[in-house]
Amino acid sequence: MYNVKMRPRVPSANYRRWPSLLAQFALLLCSSAALGQGKLGAFEADVNAPTKRVHREHDSSTPGCLSGAMGDALVNVFEFTLLAGGVCSWERVSPEAQPADEPAPRILGEPLIPFARCDLGYQRVSSDIHALDVRAEGGYGPLGVQFELTRYREHAAGDDLDLQRILGVYRMSFGSYVETDLGFGALTVSGDQTTSSFLFSIPLLIHPSAHWGIELRPAWSDRVSDYDVAALLTWRYASLKAGYRWVRSPHESLDGPYVGLSLRL
């Protein structure tokens, strides 16, 4: 009989390629998911991303006595500004205020330190993303409260994203034409999930004329910065607005021009 030697079976080239093919397929799936995420989804994911903490070493190059003196001076100036601005706001709405007084008594419908105000706006972020914004404010003299809701809509991805702000506001008047506020509250970002964080705002409103003015409204939270600048044309109780708004997370942005209407008492 013939002695036949059996050769060991060698895996085919196609069999050896299976791990590589599976890895490429998984990578393709991940890439497709990333491409399918719209800009609003990317913005929300960036807001909810974990924060990296950076440890900084203490700089001892500034003498302690100098830094302490500067800190005390800044605190004194800040306290005086807070007090004087709040008193000025109160004097402008006080029933005892006289037309000849300075600062001048507030006129009903004036943009500064309103009793009630409602702003409506339409923003174009891109050809596919638009936003509607409504902001309401109520108060008396130096004390007020603000609520704002901005709803973004991305048509191609079918996504909505809401930014909701609520603030308690300390309103400071510096003369009859300038108002600066300190706002403390919360920002809530709602999309696929809901996230809330502390919010701080320092609006600056300048209305040197009864017919026009400029308003800057910066605000900051943990991972979102919001900058809003607008020019207003005013007639009695209403103003037409045109401006630009920058809303940014660490790596994404929702910037664009807007137009709107402001109504006040």
C-alpha positions in Angstrom: 0.0 0.0 0.0 1.1 3.5 -0.6 2.0 5.6 2.3 0.1 8.9 1.8 1.2 11.8 4.0 -1.6 14.2 4.8 -0.7 17.9 4.5 -1.9 20.2 7.3 -4.8 22.4 6.3 -3.8 26.0 5.8 -6.4 28.6 6.5 -7.4 30.4 3.3 -6.4 34.0 2.7 -10.1 35.1 3.0 -10.4 33.5 6.5 -7.3 35.3 7.7 -8.8 38.6 6.5 -12.0 38.4 8.6 -10.7 40.3 11.7 -9.5 43.1 9.5 -12.9 43.2 7.7 -14.8 43.3 10.9 -12.7 46.2 12.2 -13.3 48.2 9.0 -17.0 47.5 9.2 -17.2 48.8 12.9 -15.2 51.9 11.9 -17.7 52.5 9.0 -20.6 52.3 11.4 -19.1 54.8 13.8 -18.3 57.2 11.0 -21.8 57.0 9.7 -23.2 57.8 13.1 -21.0 60.8 13.4 -21.9 62.1 10.0 -25.6 61.6 10.8 -25.4 63.9 13.9 -26.5 67.5 13.2 -25.0 70.7 14.4 -27.5 71.0 17.2 -26.7 67.5 18.4 -22.9 68.3 18.3 -23.5 71.4 20.3 -25.5 69.6 23.0 -22.9 66.8 23.1 -20.1 69.4 23.6 -22.1 71.1 26.4 -22.5 67.8 28.2 -18.9 66.6 27.7 -16.8 65.9 30.8 -14.9 68.9 32.0 -11.1 68.6 32.3 -9.7 70.1 35.5 -6.4 71.9 35.2 -4.3 72.3 38.4 -2.5 75.6 38.6 0.4 76.4 40.8 0.2 79.4 43.1 2.1 82.4 41.8 3.9 84.1 44.8 5.6 86.8 42.7 3.1 89.5 43.8 3.8 90.7 47.4 0.9 89.8 49.8 0.6 93.4 51.1 0.2 94.8 47.5 -2.4 92.2 46.4 -4.3 92.7 49.6 -4.4 96.5 49.2 -5.5 96.2 45.6 -8.2 93.7 46.6 -9.5 96.0 49.3 -9.6 99.0 46.9 -11.5 97.0 44.3 -14.0 95.8 46.9 -14.7 99.4 48.1 -15.2 100.6 44.5 -17.5 97.7 43.7 -19.6 98.3 46.9 -19.9 102.0 46.2 -20.9 101.3 42.5 -23.5 98.8 43.6 -25.0 101.1 46.2 -25.0 104.2 44.0 -26.4 102.4 41.0 -29.2 100.8 42.9 -30.1 104.1 44.6 -30.2 105.8 41.2 -32.6 103.2 39.9 -34.9 103.7 42.9 -34.9 107.5 42.5 -35.9 107.2 38.9 -39.1 105.3 39.7 -39.8 107.0 43.0 -43.2 108.8 43.2 -41.4 111.8 44.8 -39.1 112.3 41.7 -39.5 115.7 40.0 -39.1 116.3 36.2 -36.3 118.8 37.0 -34.3 116.3 39.0 -31.2 114.4 37.9 -31.4 111.5 37.2 -34.7 112.2 35.4 -37.8 110.3 36.4 -38.4 107.2 34.3 -41.0 107.7 31.5 -43.5 104.9 30.9 -42.3 102.8 28.0 -38.7 103.7 28.3 -36.2 100.8 27.6 -34.3 101.2 30.9 -35.4 99.6 34.2 -38.8 98.7 32.8 -41.8 97.7 34.9 -42.5 95.0 32.3 -40.8 94.2 29.0 -41.1 91.5 26.3 -38.6 90.9 23.5 -39.3 88.7 20.5 -36.5 87.7 18.0 -35.8 85.6 14.9 -32.2 84.4 14.3 -30.6 82.8 11.3 -27.7 80.6 12.4 -27.2 79.0 8.9 -29.2 78.1 5.9 -30.5 75.0 7.8 -30.7 76.3 11.4 -33.0 79.0 12.6 -34.1 80.1 16.1 -37.0 81.9 17.8 -36.3 83.8 21.0 -38.6 85.3 23.6 -37.4 87.2 26.7 -39.7 88.6 29.4 -38.6 91.0 32.2 -40.5 92.4 35.2 -39.3 94.6 38.1 -39.4 97.8 40.0 -36.5 100.1 40.3 -33.3 98.1 41.1 -34.9 94.7 41.5 -36.1 92.5 38.6 -36.5 89.0 37.2 -35.9 87.8 33.6 -37.0 84.7 31.7 -35.7 83.8 28.3 -36.3 80.9 26.0 -34.4 80.3 22.7 -35.6 77.4 20.5 -33.2 76.3 17.7 -34.5 74.2 14.8 -32.3 72.2 12.4 -34.5 71.1 9.5 -32.3 68.5 7.8 -31.6 66.6 11.0 -35.0 67.2 12.4 -33.5 68.3 15.7 -34.7 70.9 18.3 -32.6 72.5 21.0 -33.9 74.7 23.8 -31.8 77.2 25.8 -33.8 78.4 28.8 -32.5 81.2 31.2 -34.0 82.5 34.4 -32.3 85.3 36.3 -32.8 87.4 39.3 -31.5 90.9 38.4 -30.1 93.8 40.3 -30.5 96.8 38.0 -28.2 99.8 38.4 -28.8 103.2 36.7 -25.9 105.6 36.1 -27.7 108.8 35.1 -30.8 108.8 32.9 -29.2 107.0 29.9 -27.2 104.0 31.1 -28.2 100.8 32.9 -25.9 98.0 34.1 -27.4 94.8 35.6 -26.1 91.9 37.7 -28.0 88.7 36.9 -27.7 85.4 38.8 -29.7 82.3 37.9 -29.7 79.2 35.9 -29.3 78.0 32.2 -31.1 74.8 31.1 -30.1 73.2 27.8 -32.7 70.7 26.6 -32.3 68.4 23.6 -31.9 64.7 23.8 -31.3 65.3 27.5 -31.7 68.1 29.9 -28.7 69.8 31.7 -28.8 72.8 34.1 -26.0 75.0 35.3 -25.4 78.3 37.2 -25.6 81.4 35.0 -24.1 84.9 35.5 -24.9 87.9 33.3 -23.9 91.6 33.2 -26.0 93.4 30.6 -25.1 97.0 29.6 -27.9 99.1 28.1 -27.1 102.6 26.7 -30.0 104.8 25.4 -28.7 108.3 24.9 -31.8 109.3 23.0 -35.5 108.6 23.2 -35.3 107.2 19.7 -32.3 104.9 19.6 -29.9 102.9 21.8 -27.5 100.0 22.0 -27.7 96.9 24.3 -25.0 94.4 25.1 -26.1 91.2 27.0 -23.2 88.9 27.8 -23.8 85.8 30.0 -21.7 82.8 31.1 -22.4 79.4 32.5 -20.2 76.3 33.0 -19.7 75.4 29.4 -21.8 78.0 27.5 -21.0 81.6 26.7 -23.7 83.9 25.3 -22.9 87.3 23.8 -25.7 89.5 22.4 -25.3 93.0 20.9 -28.3 94.9 19.4 -29.2 98.3 18.1 -32.7 99.6 18.8 -34.9 102.1 17.1 -37.5 103.3 19.6 -40.9 105.0 19.4 -42.8 105.3 22.6 -43.6 101.8 24.0 -41.9 99.8 21.2 -38.5 99.3 19.6 -37.3 97.5 16.4 -34.2 95.5 17.1 -31.3 94.3 14.9 -28.3 92.5 16.3 -26.0 89.6 16.4 -25.8 86.7 18.9 -22.9 84.4 19.6 -23.8 81.2 21.6 -20.7 79.0 22.1 -19.7 75.8 23.9 -16.0 74.9 24.1 -15.8 73.4 20.6 -19.2 74.4 18.9 -21.1 77.6 18.1 -24.5 78.8 17.2 -23.8 82.3 15.9 -25.9 84.5 13.7 -27.7 87.8 13.1 -31.3 88.4 14.3 -34.1 90.9 14.1 -36.8 91.5 16.7 -39.3 93.6 18.5 -39.3 95.0 22.0 -42.5 96.1 23.9 -42.3 97.8 27.3 -44.2 99.5 30.1 
